[in-house]
Amino acid sequence: MNPLTHYPLADLKRIYTTLHAALSYDPLLMDSDLLADLQAHLIGEARRAGVDVSDHGSWAMWLSDQGEGR
């Protein structure tokens, strides 16, 4: 299995936002190791890009910018 770093960032963002949106339909996802690992990876990438991940608006904007992989 490839580590998350082998996949395009834009794909990881899209998968994360899709899973996160499904939490209300499937609350068990909240306990998913995959979702937690994916979120931790994306937080690290966002911080490296200079995003203040504690600001929900900045985090959401960064996640929604899927075209450039940013």
Order of alpha helices (4+ residues) and beta strands (2+ residues): alpha-alpha-alpha
